Each structure stands twice: as C-alpha cells, then as structure tokens.
Amino acid sequence: MKKYDFDELIERRGTDSLKYGICDEIFGTSDLMPLWVADMDFKTPDFIVEAIEKRLKHPVLGYWNYWEGYHDSILWWMNTRHDWSVEKDWIIFSPGIVPALGLCVMAYSEKGDDVLVQSPVYHPFYYAIESQERNIVYNPLIEKEDRFEIDFEDLENKLKKGVKLMLLCNPHNPVGRCWEKDVLKKVAFLCKKYNCILVSDEIHADLTMPFFKHNPTHLCAETDEEKANIITLMAPSKTFNMAGLATSEVIIPDFELRKMFIHLTHNVLHMFNGNVLGAYALEAAYSERGAEWVDELRDYIWDNICSMNVFLKENFPKIKTYKHEATYLPWLDFSAYGYSHKDLMHKLAYDCKIGFNDGMIFGKEGDNKMRVNVALPKRQLLLALEGLKYL
Ligand SMILES: Cc1ncc(COP(=O)(O)O)c(C=O)c1O
C-alpha cells in the first residue's frame, strides 16, 4: 500500500515558483508546460512542513546553534542510505550545492588555474569556474548507444597537464548516469596521481532508479590518500523538494582541506549557520519517514520515466531516449528531426507548448538535446508530451 499521493495536482502558477514564474524570460512565452528547472511539482513532505511549523511555535527566531539531532540525522542518513560512516567533524554547512561549488573553486584554486568538468554537465559548474577567472578544461562524456561513458584516456591526458580541481557530477546531471564503483575508483586514483582535488557533487544521490544504487565517490577510492583528496557535496534539497530552504552539507574528511574551506565560510563570509528552519527541515528529512517517502518517490519517478519512454516510442519514435539510472531529469535527443537547435527550441516552446531545459546550456554536446523534468503527476507529464505532435 502506497502512503503518499504523488498524483495530487498542486497549483504553482501565481505563487512564488521560479519554474512557473519566469517562463516568459526563459522561453519567450508563459503559455507552456514548464518541464525545466530541477524542482518537483510534488508536495514537500508533510513531516518536513510540520517540523518547520513546530519550530515556528517558539516565538524567537534569533541566532541559533546546531543541536545534536542535526548532525546525527546527517550521519544516520549517510549510514543507512549510502553505507557511509561519515564523521561529525567532516560536515560543513553550505546554503546550497552551487554556492559550495563556487567556494571549492575559490578555496582550492587561483586565477588562471585549470578546472576540469565532464560535459555535458549542470551549467553552474561552468559559471563557478569562469566567474572566478579559472580555465574550464573539458573531458567530454562519450555517447555509446543509449548511455554515456567517461573518456579515461582523455581524462588522464588532461590531468597530466596540471589541473587543480575536478568537478565531478555523481550521479550525472543531465545524462542520468549512476557512476559505477570501478569508474569512480579510477577517477579517484587519477585525481590523486596528478594532484588534482576531486569535488564530487552528489546532490542526486538519493534519486537512483530501481536496480541502481548510488556509490559515494569517497567510498570507491581505494587508499586513504585518495579518500582525503575528495570533497563531497550532498543535500536534502533535491530529494525532498526543499531547495527554497537553502540547506546543504559539504563533507571534507581531510583536516587541511577542511581548514581552507572553513576559513572561507567562517572567517571571510561568516556563513557557518544557515536558516534555522532549513536545519529543522533537514533533521526531519533525514529520518525513517524520509526514507519511506523517498522510496515511494523513486518508484513514482521511475514509473514516469518508463511511461514517458513507452509514450515516445509509440508516438514519436524519432526522439531518442537514453538508459536512465538516476535523477528525475532524463535526456532526450531530437536530432532525427533535422531542425537547427534554435528552431527546435522555438517549435517546442511555441508550437508544442513545452518548456524543456535547453540542452545547449549544459555544453555544446547538448545540440538538439533537451533535458526533461519528469517530477510531476504522471497525467500532467503525458498531457504535456502530447504537444510533441506539433513538432
Ligand atoms: C548537479 C547539481 N548540483 C547542484 C544543483 C543545485 O544545487 P543548489 O540548489 O543546492 O545550489 C543541482 C540542481 O539541479 C544539480 O543538478
């Protein structure tokens, strides 16, 4: 028996939702179904909202301090969901994973240094590097039939030349890969070999599909030295639809690397504590109820992915789908239609009335590709996809 209702329609138009509110700016029209930015059209779980309400019953919202339950809930979650025994001291607050990426670039590299990414990749990876006048080094993923692989020969050649930092996306957004242990072992090995700090963005860790289990990069590294070279970024925000609460965790086991990061967050920016409501929400999320909710959510997302793939295969076989292993953001290839990317974007928005994420924002590999956000009630998703008949 399912406990949670992901079919419920929640009206988000006319609220403060970014996904619904800025379609005009993004697509040039708001007369479309937004299947873009990565938040979900499902309710944030009741037990999280209740935890916030409970905290609000106390009439003071002054400076606050971490309580034991906050850290315990993170340790419990990492242990039970990811088999990882994290130590309390390793955990540092960040208001988001994108801020944490920027902070890592700031803390561990200098202007003019090389920072490596695996394109196509979540676009703020590029901004974190470029906006701080570091050089982007590309290690493009290789498309093999219906999935993507890492080009290790190219990776090693690039690392050899003195890359300071690698920003890894594990699981990978936008191509939906849940990287395997041996792949991550090799990445961790090469980074340590060539003295490149490895930052592993694992925000989608909890959102793996059936038959796939997230592998924390830290656990896949073989030696203590390799493990010490890895910084992991995790958060309840994507998993529990609470991005508006700006609460994430950065996990840095190595004392020296942690000291450098803490210098920025504590001394330079004075942002060691976040929003108290976010902290209570995190504690409620990383719990047994949270685990039960996420398991139902993953089943629902998987059903949406399968339903979408069947629908596309039957009705729009020219659209290529990929093997999807993690995230609620599958990748689609429209090249068989033969449109220019610009015309494709225009047709999708104005004729089909669908607002997909433009594949090109993730890198030039995104030509004729789109990223779809399937975290919405299934009937809404299928209704939106019907618009593809106008392609
Ligand atoms: C790989 C990845 N990192 C980070 C984020 C966003 O992180 P935050 O909202 O915590 O800054 C996203 C959102 O989609 C993402 O896909």
The ligand as a Gaussian input file, in Angstrom:
#p B3LYP/6-31G(d) Opt

LIG

0 1
 C       24.272000      18.514000     -10.106000
 C       23.567000      19.622000      -9.378000
 N       24.225000      20.328000      -8.448000
 C       23.625000      21.326000      -7.773000
 C       22.297000      21.653000      -8.014000
 C       21.634000      22.781000      -7.286000
 O       22.117000      22.920000      -6.023000
 P       21.628000      24.050000      -5.031000
 O       20.209000      24.373000      -5.366000
 O       21.762000      23.400000      -3.691000
 O       22.548000      25.191000      -5.182000
 C       21.584000      20.949000      -8.988000
 C       20.206000      21.301000      -9.295000
 O       19.599000      20.826000     -10.214000
 C       22.235000      19.903000      -9.678000
 O       21.598000      19.186000     -10.611000

